[in-house]
């Protein structure tokens, strides 16, 4: 079993605001920043793979967590293409 490409922690609720800690490779940071359910994404120079996702209060934080998880699963899952697809892609140019 291969290790996960990310670790999405449980939501933290503080004064009605939801924060979700996420550990993910830096190459996915822009993908995460573009998610519509986040108000802001904080990163930390001391831990470059740690992000804190601040969830927009218009969204249910449990649904947002699940949606983010599903999006990250799809984005970080490596897909192996068969020979037919590989040759087709090579011939596009």
N, C-alpha and C positions, 0 to 999 in steps of 0.2 A: 504494500500500500504506500503510495507516494505521499509526502507531506503536503499540507495545504499551502497555497501561495499567499495566503493572508490569514489573519486572526482578527475577527470582529468580536469585541468583548461585549458584555451586557451593557445596556444603556444606564447612564447615571442621570438621575433627576435631581436638579438643584434649583430651588426657587422657581419651579415651574418650567425650567429650561432643560432640554434633553441634550446630553452629550454622549457620543458613542466613541470609545477608543478603538482604533484600528491600527494594526501592524501590517504593513504591506510594502513591497519593493517600490523604490522611488519611481520606477518607470510607469507606475499606475497612478501616481499622484494627480496628474492633470485629469485623468478619467474620473477620479473621485471628486475633484474640485468642481467638475461640470454637472454633478448630480443635482437635479432640481429640488430635492428635499432638504438640502443643506443650506443654512444661512451663511455659515462660515466654516472654514477648515483651518485649524491651527496645526503647524508642524513645529518640531523642536530640533534645534541644531545639535543638541547633545545626543538625541536618539532620532536619526534621520528617517527611519522607517515607521515611526510612530506618528499618527495623525489623530486629532480630536475632531470629530464631525459634530457640529452644532446643528441640530435638526430644527427646521422651521416649525414653529408651533402650530401652523395650519395643518400639519400632518400628524397623524397618530404615530407616536414614536415606535410602537411595536410593529406596525405595518411598515414604517420606514426602515426599521432594522431588517425585517424580512426581505423587503425589496432590494435594499443595498446588498444584502448577502447573496441574493439570487443574481444580481447584476455582476458582482465580483466573481461568483462561480463561473458565469458565462464568459466573462472577460479574461480570466486567468487560466481557464481550462485549455490546455494545448490539444489541438485537433490534428490528428495524423491523416494526411490525404493519401489516397491510393495512387498508384502509378498513372492511371488514366487522368486523374485531376492534375497531377504534377506536370504531365506532358501538355495538357491543355493550357495550363497557366504559362508554361514556357513558350508556347506558340502564340500567345497574345501579342507580343511585340512584333 
